[in-house]
Amino acid sequence: MSIAVLSLAALLAVAQALPSSVLLSASKPTAGLTLTKFAWKDCGDASNALHVTNLNLSPDPITIPGNLTVSLAAALSKAAASPISADLVLKKGALKIPCIDNIGSCHYADICTLLEKIPLNPDGTCPAPLSTYKIPCRCPLGAGSWNIPNLEIAIPKPKSIPSWLTNGDYSVAATLNAGGAQLLCLDVSISLHTN
């Protein structure tokens, strides 16, 4: 799945991941959220092996709960083997959201160990929609290109939203590194508003 979709999911997951003592006075039930702004940029240079060439989310605006349609095109010019580290920096405005229970501004030493948690089909293949678009779910990642024309994802209603997570502008800076070299750099910005 794309880093942008994961970033939006991470923002929502932060609300579920924080200890209840932190959230009790700061959270409230909500009818949902609206994503009113979405922008992205591949910030990698020519030496990066992985580049995102297209990333679109629709409808505009996106209402949560609701359906989200993702279009993504990316290419990996050379194979990448474990360990593949990932760094995410999530910010609300200028405020960095800390890493809590592996959600937020976190360092992941090897995303290959995360991929291993994806259950395979009985025949050993990756589950849909990964298999549909021939996106690998195990390392090493082979060179190739991926095109997801229109993948519809149902986004459920969050149980509650901390007040600090709503009504704001967010940014996500994501990098992947392997073998001492940067594979990917992706910047995403979104605006969320409580319904």
Salt bridges, closest charged atoms under 4 A:
ASP42 OD2 - HIS51 ND1 3.10
ASP87 OD1 - HIS107 ND1 2.72
